[in-house]
Amino acid sequence: MKRIGSALLLTLIACGNPPAPSADESALTVDTLAVAMSIGEELGDSTCTFGLIQDALIMEDGRMLVLDRQGACIKVFDPEGGYLAQVSRRGGGPGELNMPWEFFQMPGGDVMVLEMMKQGFVVFDDSLRFETEISHWTQNPPMQSVPLSDSTFASYKIDADMVGEVILMNRRIVIYTVGEREYDKVLWEDSLTATPGDLMENPSMFITDLLDAFCLEGDGAGAVYFSQKSGEEYLITGWNASGDEFFSASLNLEPVPKTPGEIAEEKAYVTQYIQNMGGGMPFEFEPEPFRDMVVALGVGPDGNLWVQRGTSDTPLFDVFDASGNQVRQAAFPEQGWSWTFSISPRGILAWEADPADGFQRLYLLE
């Protein structure tokens, strides 16, 4: 899983082998991703150490930004990996961060940091000077947001209501205009229902069905790509700025069960993650038994959609063109279940959420 949490999580705290390729797949070209540069030290110069990499991106001019959740800051590096600056610090004042969740760059250049404690965005210009704060929500900020245009973005948003003795949890993919609290358009929605007894019996559904349930990507030009995480279905849908479906891609893959070791590692990671957010783990997390078929999306340097599989022992990407045809694959030959990627037209960054040697590095891939 890439990341977990939200205001919903704050409430919670307070209270195998890959399948054999098909004949068509075996004929695809497979590019190998290699490490061009790494940044990160276990000890020493604090400018090149990371507390916890929450997100990372490459700007138009090649600068690399790392959102450090533990440090509540952004670290800035030049295209050669040299340290340039730290942006922001922990605090509640203007431009300061406390629980930064993710960030993205708008097509016009602004860097939008989703700050959970401020229920909205802390905004920096393309020179990374503090610009403004936008309070979008009174509760439950979105799990994920991606840029669509200079003034709009798409989000995965959860809203919960009590209907009698049943909790109705609405899951939506919506489009917002920057600065507006109400969304403009619903692209996709469904609802889950549960009684308090259901949640007591299976509290892990908070994480598996709500907090880490979807992949979302925007191309900055009005397109939104979406996939529901599932151990049984591989399906990606795309909508244009008008909300019309224009893209669909699917593959017929066999479900792959997680090994006992993978389940144990995921359980330990999620438990520690929540504890690090400032609260105890109120229940024993139980991971899903099968690997998610799709775990991440990104529009790559080639302009195509890159889809990261969760069924492979090493990171593997299926690359689709604008018509939804699979044109090739890309493989990153490194072991580890917690590899995370930031894929954009400007390049590919990678890091391990749970590295075996205990400290994180940022990798620029080629």
Long-range contacts (C-beta under 8 A, 24 or more apart in sequence): 1-207, 1-212, 1-266, 1-270, 1-295, 2-212, 2-295, 2-296, 2-340, 2-353, 3-54, 3-101, 3-102, 3-212, 3-353, 4-207, 4-211, 4-212, 4-270, 4-273, 4-274, 5-101, 5-116, 5-211, 5-273, 5-274, 5-277, 6-101, 6-116, 6-140, 6-141, 6-142, 6-143, 6-158, 6-211, 7-116, 7-119, 7-139, 7-140, 7-141, 8-140, 8-158, 8-160, 8-206, 8-210, 8-211, 9-206, 9-211, 9-274, 9-277, 10-116, 10-277, 10-279, 12-203, 12-206, 12-274, 12-282, 13-274, 13-277, 13-278, 13-279, 13-280, 13-282, 14-279, 15-282, 16-256, 16-257, 16-258, 16-259, 16-291, 16-313, 17-256, 17-313, 18-256, 18-309, 18-311, 18-312, 18-313, 18-316, 19-253, 19-254, 19-256, 19-311, 22-252, 25-326, 25-329, 28-326, 28-327, 28-328, 28-329, 29-328, 29-329, 30-328, 30-329, 30-330, 30-331, 31-328, 31-329, 31-330, 31-331, 32-330, 32-331, 32-332, 32-333, 33-315, 33-330, 33-331, 33-332, 33-333, 33-348, 33-365, 33-366, 34-365, 34-366, 35-363, 35-364, 35-365, 35-366, 36-364, 36-365, 36-366, 37-80, 37-81, 37-363, 37-364, 38-81, 38-361, 38-362, 38-363, 38-364, 39-64, 39-66, 39-77, 39-81, 39-361, 39-362, 39-363, 40-359, 40-360, 40-361, 40-362, 41-359, 42-357, 42-358, 42-359, 45-83, 47-75, 47-83, 47-86, 48-83, 49-359, 50-75, 50-359, 50-360, 50-361, 50-362, 52-276, 52-360, 53-340, 53-351, 53-353, 53-360, 53-362, 54-100, 54-101, 54-102, 55-102, 55-103, 55-342, 56-342, 56-349, 56-351, 56-362, 57-103, 57-104, 57-105, 57-342, 57-344, 57-349, 58-342, 58-344, 58-346, 58-347, 58-349, 59-105, 59-111, 59-126, 59-346, 60-105, 60-109, 60-126, 60-346, 62-346, 64-349, 64-362, 64-364, 65-103, 65-111, 65-128, 66-362, 67-100, 67-102, 67-103, 67-113, 69-99, 69-100, 69-101, 70-276, 72-96, 72-97, 72-98, 72-99, 72-100, 73-97, 74-103, 74-111, 74-113, 74-124, 74-128, 76-128, 77-362, 81-364, 85-128, 87-124, 87-128, 88-113, 88-122, 88-124, 88-130, 92-117, 92-118, 94-130, 94-133, 95-122, 95-124, 95-130, 95-133, 96-122, 97-122, 99-277, 101-141, 102-144, 102-145, 104-145, 104-146, 104-147, 104-153, 105-147, 106-147, 106-150, 106-153, 106-178, 106-220, 107-147, 107-149, 107-150, 107-220, 107-221, 108-150, 112-145, 112-147, 112-153, 114-141, 114-142, 114-145, 116-141, 134-178, 134-179, 136-176, 136-179, 136-180, 136-181, 137-181, 138-181, 143-211, 143-212, 143-214, 144-214, 144-216, 145-176, 145-216, 146-216, 146-217, 146-218, 146-224, 147-218, 147-220, 148-175, 148-218, 148-220, 148-221, 148-222, 148-223, 148-224, 148-241, 149-220, 149-221, 149-222, 149-241, 151-177, 151-178, 152-176, 152-177, 152-178, 152-184, 152-241, 153-178, 153-218, 154-187, 154-216, 154-218, 154-224, 155-183, 155-216, 156-214, 156-216, 157-183, 158-210, 163-193, 165-195, 165-196, 166-193, 166-194, 166-195, 167-193, 167-194, 167-195, 167-196, 167-199, 168-192, 168-193, 169-193, 169-194, 169-210, 171-210, 171-213, 171-214, 173-214, 173-216, 173-224, 173-226, 175-224, 175-243, 185-243, 187-224, 187-226, 187-239, 187-243, 188-226, 188-237, 202-286, 203-282, 203-283, 204-283, 204-285, 204-286, 204-287, 207-270, 207-285, 208-287, 208-288, 215-294, 215-295, 215-296, 215-297, 216-297, 217-297, 217-298, 217-299, 217-305, 219-299, 223-247, 225-297, 225-299, 225-305, 226-297, 227-294, 227-297, 227-307, 229-292, 229-293, 229-294, 229-295, 229-310, 230-292, 230-293, 230-294, 231-255, 231-256, 231-288, 231-289, 231-290, 231-291, 231-292, 231-293, 232-290, 232-293, 233-293, 234-293, 234-294, 234-309, 235-294, 236-294, 236-297, 236-305, 236-307, 236-320, 238-305, 247-305, 247-322, 247-324, 248-324, 249-305, 249-307, 249-320, 249-324, 249-325, 249-326, 251-293, 251-318, 251-326, 253-293, 253-309, 253-311, 254-311, 255-290, 255-291, 255-293, 256-290, 256-291, 256-311, 257-289, 257-290, 257-291, 258-287, 258-288, 258-289, 258-290, 258-291, 262-287, 262-291, 262-337, 263-287, 263-289, 265-337, 265-338, 265-354, 266-337, 269-338, 269-353, 269-354, 296-340, 296-341, 296-343, 297-343, 298-341, 298-342, 298-343, 298-344, 298-348, 299-343, 299-344, 299-345, 300-343, 300-344, 300-345, 300-348, 301-344, 301-345, 301-346, 301-347, 301-348, 303-345, 306-330, 306-343, 308-341, 315-339, 315-341, 315-350, 317-343, 332-365
